[in-house]
Amino acid sequence: MPGKGDAPVLPGARAVARYVRISPMKARRVVNLVRGLPAKEALTVLQFAPQAASEQVYKVLASAIANAENNERLDPDALLVSEAFVDEGPTMKRFQPRAQGRAYRIRKRTCHITVAVEAVAPAAPRKAAKKTAPAKQAAPAETQSNTEGAE
Protein backbone atom coordinates (compact mmCIF):
# COMPACT_ATOMS: atom_id res chain seq x y z
CA MET A 1 0.00 0.00 0.00
CA PRO A 2 1.41 3.41 -0.85
CA GLY A 3 2.47 5.53 2.06
CA LYS A 4 1.94 9.23 2.56
CA GLY A 5 5.05 11.35 2.85
CA ASP A 6 8.03 9.71 4.50
CA ALA A 7 6.00 7.51 6.83
CA PRO A 8 7.15 3.88 6.94
CA VAL A 9 4.87 1.60 4.97
CA LEU A 10 3.53 -1.41 6.83
CA PRO A 11 2.47 -4.46 4.82
CA GLY A 12 -1.27 -4.79 4.40
CA ALA A 13 -4.21 -5.22 2.07
CA ARG A 14 -7.58 -3.67 1.38
CA ALA A 15 -11.00 -4.52 0.04
CA VAL A 16 -13.75 -2.32 -1.40
CA ALA A 17 -17.44 -3.06 -1.84
CA ARG A 18 -19.03 -0.64 -4.29
CA TYR A 19 -22.67 0.26 -4.85
CA VAL A 20 -23.86 -1.38 -1.63
CA ARG A 21 -27.60 -0.76 -1.23
CA ILE A 22 -27.52 0.73 2.23
CA SER A 23 -27.45 4.32 3.43
CA PRO A 24 -23.92 5.67 4.02
CA MET A 25 -24.90 7.03 7.44
CA LYS A 26 -26.10 3.61 8.56
CA ALA A 27 -22.95 1.95 7.25
CA ARG A 28 -20.71 4.51 8.98
CA ARG A 29 -22.25 3.62 12.35
CA VAL A 30 -21.04 0.05 11.90
CA VAL A 31 -17.63 0.91 10.41
CA ASN A 32 -16.88 3.16 13.38
CA LEU A 33 -17.25 0.13 15.68
CA VAL A 34 -14.35 -1.78 14.12
CA ARG A 35 -11.84 0.90 13.14
CA GLY A 36 -8.56 0.32 14.99
CA LEU A 37 -9.45 -3.14 16.32
CA PRO A 38 -7.51 -6.35 15.66
CA ALA A 39 -9.01 -8.03 12.59
CA LYS A 40 -10.23 -11.19 14.33
CA GLU A 41 -11.85 -9.18 17.11
CA ALA A 42 -13.50 -6.89 14.55
CA LEU A 43 -15.03 -9.92 12.80
CA THR A 44 -16.50 -11.06 16.10
CA VAL A 45 -17.93 -7.60 16.81
CA LEU A 46 -19.54 -7.48 13.37
CA GLN A 47 -20.91 -10.98 13.69
CA PHE A 48 -22.97 -10.02 16.73
CA ALA A 49 -23.80 -6.40 15.85
CA PRO A 50 -27.57 -5.93 15.45
CA GLN A 51 -27.35 -3.42 12.57
CA ALA A 52 -28.23 -4.57 9.05
CA ALA A 53 -25.07 -2.96 7.64
CA SER A 54 -22.86 -5.20 9.78
CA GLU A 55 -23.34 -8.09 7.34
CA GLN A 56 -21.97 -6.06 4.42
CA VAL A 57 -19.06 -4.66 6.45
CA TYR A 58 -18.29 -8.18 7.70
CA LYS A 59 -17.97 -9.39 4.10
CA VAL A 60 -15.64 -6.55 3.17
CA LEU A 61 -13.45 -7.10 6.24
CA ALA A 62 -13.29 -10.85 5.60
CA SER A 63 -12.26 -10.11 2.01
CA ALA A 64 -9.51 -7.72 3.17
CA ILE A 65 -8.18 -10.38 5.55
CA ALA A 66 -8.24 -12.97 2.77
CA ASN A 67 -6.40 -10.56 0.45
CA ALA A 68 -3.71 -10.02 3.07
CA GLU A 69 -3.37 -13.74 3.68
CA ASN A 70 -3.34 -14.92 0.05
CA ASN A 71 -1.77 -12.03 -1.85
CA GLU A 72 0.61 -10.57 0.72
CA ARG A 73 1.35 -13.78 2.70
CA LEU A 74 0.51 -12.14 6.03
CA ASP A 75 -0.56 -13.87 9.22
CA PRO A 76 -4.30 -13.22 9.73
CA ASP A 77 -3.86 -13.21 13.52
CA ALA A 78 -1.42 -10.26 13.33
CA LEU A 79 -3.71 -7.97 11.32
CA LEU A 80 -5.20 -4.69 12.49
CA VAL A 81 -8.03 -2.69 10.89
CA SER A 82 -5.96 0.38 10.00
CA GLU A 83 -8.44 2.15 7.73
CA ALA A 84 -12.18 1.82 7.38
CA PHE A 85 -14.45 4.37 5.76
CA VAL A 86 -17.69 4.72 3.84
CA ASP A 87 -18.16 6.96 0.80
CA GLU A 88 -21.46 7.97 -0.68
CA GLY A 89 -22.43 6.24 -3.93
CA PRO A 90 -25.01 7.22 -6.51
CA THR A 91 -28.58 7.75 -5.33
CA MET A 92 -31.43 6.08 -7.19
CA LYS A 93 -34.44 8.38 -7.40
CA ARG A 94 -37.93 6.93 -7.36
CA PHE A 95 -41.39 8.49 -7.04
CA GLN A 96 -44.18 7.47 -4.71
CA PRO A 97 -47.70 8.56 -5.64
CA ARG A 98 -49.45 10.64 -2.98
CA ALA A 99 -52.85 12.16 -2.49
CA GLN A 100 -54.37 14.64 -4.95
CA GLY A 101 -52.01 13.77 -7.80
CA ARG A 102 -48.83 14.67 -5.99
CA ALA A 103 -45.65 12.62 -6.08
CA TYR A 104 -43.04 12.25 -3.33
CA ARG A 105 -39.46 11.51 -4.23
CA ILE A 106 -37.86 8.46 -2.65
CA ARG A 107 -34.07 8.37 -2.49
CA LYS A 108 -32.52 4.91 -2.50
CA ARG A 109 -29.01 5.62 -1.35
CA THR A 110 -25.92 3.52 -2.02
CA CYS A 111 -22.43 3.57 -0.57
CA HIS A 112 -18.90 2.32 -1.14
CA ILE A 113 -17.33 0.54 1.85
CA THR A 114 -13.52 0.41 2.08
CA VAL A 115 -11.59 -1.55 4.69
CA ALA A 116 -7.77 -1.74 4.90
CA VAL A 117 -5.85 -4.04 7.21
CA GLU A 118 -2.17 -3.94 8.01
CA ALA A 119 0.21 -6.28 9.77
CA VAL A 120 1.47 -5.20 13.14
CA ALA A 121 4.65 -6.56 14.61
CA PRO A 122 3.80 -9.03 17.35
CA ALA A 123 4.58 -7.49 20.70
CA ALA A 124 7.69 -8.97 22.28
CA PRO A 125 6.97 -10.52 25.66
CA ARG A 126 8.10 -8.26 28.43
CA LYS A 127 10.68 -9.62 30.80
CA ALA A 128 9.45 -9.74 34.35
CA ALA A 129 11.31 -7.27 36.50
CA LYS A 130 13.36 -8.96 39.14
CA LYS A 131 12.12 -8.27 42.58
CA THR A 132 14.90 -6.78 44.64
CA ALA A 133 15.08 -6.81 48.37
CA PRO A 134 13.34 -3.79 49.84
CA ALA A 135 15.74 -0.95 50.57
CA LYS A 136 16.71 -0.62 54.17
CA GLN A 137 14.83 2.20 55.73
CA ALA A 138 16.85 4.72 57.65
CA ALA A 139 16.19 4.65 61.34
CA PRO A 140 14.04 7.60 62.30
CA ALA A 141 16.08 10.34 63.87
CA GLU A 142 15.35 10.85 67.50
CA THR A 143 13.29 13.92 67.92
CA GLN A 144 14.03 16.43 70.57
CA SER A 145 11.17 17.59 72.64
CA ASN A 146 10.34 21.27 72.81
CA THR A 147 10.89 21.29 76.53
CA GLU A 148 14.62 21.60 76.75
CA GLY A 149 14.88 22.42 80.43
CA ALA A 150 13.14 19.26 81.62
CA GLU A 151 16.27 17.36 82.60
C-alpha atoms as one frame of an Amber mdcrd trajectory, in Angstrom:
protein
   0.000   0.000   0.000   1.408   3.407  -0.847   2.472   5.532   2.065   1.938
   9.232   2.560   5.053  11.349   2.853   8.033   9.711   4.499   6.002   7.512
   6.835   7.148   3.884   6.937   4.874   1.600   4.971   3.533  -1.408   6.829
   2.470  -4.455   4.823  -1.269  -4.791   4.402  -4.209  -5.225   2.070  -7.580
  -3.669   1.381 -11.004  -4.520   0.040 -13.748  -2.324  -1.399 -17.444  -3.059
  -1.839 -19.026  -0.642  -4.291 -22.668   0.260  -4.847 -23.855  -1.378  -1.630
 -27.599  -0.764  -1.235 -27.516   0.735   2.227 -27.449   4.320   3.428 -23.924
   5.667   4.023 -24.898   7.035   7.439 -26.100   3.614   8.560 -22.948   1.949
   7.249 -20.711   4.508   8.983 -22.248   3.623  12.355 -21.040   0.049  11.899
 -17.630   0.914  10.415 -16.880   3.160  13.382 -17.253   0.130  15.681 -14.353
  -1.776  14.125 -11.837   0.901  13.137  -8.557   0.317  14.986  -9.453  -3.140
  16.322  -7.508  -6.345  15.660  -9.008  -8.030  12.594 -10.233 -11.194  14.330
 -11.849  -9.182  17.115 -13.495  -6.886  14.553 -15.032  -9.917  12.804 -16.505
 -11.057  16.103 -17.929  -7.598  16.814 -19.538  -7.475  13.372 -20.911 -10.983
  13.689 -22.972 -10.021  16.726 -23.804  -6.404  15.850 -27.571  -5.931  15.448
 -27.350  -3.415  12.574 -28.234  -4.571   9.053 -25.074  -2.961   7.636 -22.858
  -5.202   9.776 -23.340  -8.091   7.340 -21.974  -6.060   4.416 -19.062  -4.657
   6.455 -18.295  -8.185   7.697 -17.966  -9.395   4.100 -15.636  -6.549   3.172
 -13.451  -7.100   6.242 -13.293 -10.851   5.597 -12.256 -10.108   2.010  -9.509
  -7.719   3.169  -8.182 -10.376   5.551  -8.235 -12.972   2.766  -6.403 -10.564
   0.447  -3.707 -10.019   3.073  -3.365 -13.738   3.680  -3.342 -14.924   0.054
  -1.772 -12.032  -1.848   0.608 -10.575   0.724   1.349 -13.781   2.695   0.510
 -12.144   6.026  -0.557 -13.868   9.221  -4.303 -13.218   9.732  -3.856 -13.208
  13.518  -1.418 -10.263  13.333  -3.706  -7.971  11.319  -5.203  -4.691  12.486
  -8.029  -2.687  10.887  -5.962   0.378  10.005  -8.437   2.150   7.732 -12.182
   1.823   7.375 -14.448   4.366   5.758 -17.693   4.724   3.835 -18.155   6.962
   0.796 -21.462   7.974  -0.685 -22.434   6.244  -3.926 -25.012   7.221  -6.514
 -28.580   7.747  -5.329 -31.433   6.082  -7.194 -34.438   8.381  -7.403 -37.929
   6.931  -7.360 -41.394   8.492  -7.042 -44.180   7.465  -4.708 -47.704   8.559
  -5.641 -49.447  10.637  -2.984 -52.850  12.158  -2.486 -54.368  14.638  -4.954
 -52.011  13.772  -7.799 -48.826  14.670  -5.988 -45.649  12.618  -6.075 -43.045
  12.252  -3.326 -39.457  11.511  -4.228 -37.863   8.459  -2.654 -34.069   8.366
  -2.490 -32.525   4.907  -2.496 -29.012   5.622  -1.348 -25.920   3.515  -2.023
 -22.428   3.575  -0.573 -18.901   2.325  -1.144 -17.334   0.537   1.850 -13.518
   0.408   2.081 -11.585  -1.553   4.694  -7.774  -1.736   4.901  -5.850  -4.042
   7.209  -2.167  -3.937   8.013   0.206  -6.277   9.774   1.474  -5.197  13.139
   4.655  -6.559  14.609   3.802  -9.032  17.350   4.584  -7.487  20.704   7.692
  -8.973  22.279   6.966 -10.525  25.657   8.098  -8.261  28.429  10.684  -9.617
  30.796   9.448  -9.741  34.346  11.305  -7.266  36.498  13.357  -8.960  39.144
  12.124  -8.269  42.581  14.901  -6.780  44.642  15.082  -6.814  48.366  13.341
  -3.795  49.839  15.743  -0.955  50.565  16.711  -0.619  54.168  14.831   2.202
  55.732  16.849   4.717  57.655  16.190   4.654  61.341  14.036   7.600  62.295
  16.082  10.338  63.875  15.353  10.853  67.503  13.285  13.918  67.922  14.031
  16.428  70.566  11.174  17.595  72.639  10.336  21.266  72.810  10.886  21.288
  76.525  14.618  21.597  76.753  14.880  22.425  80.433  13.137  19.256  81.616
  16.267  17.356  82.598
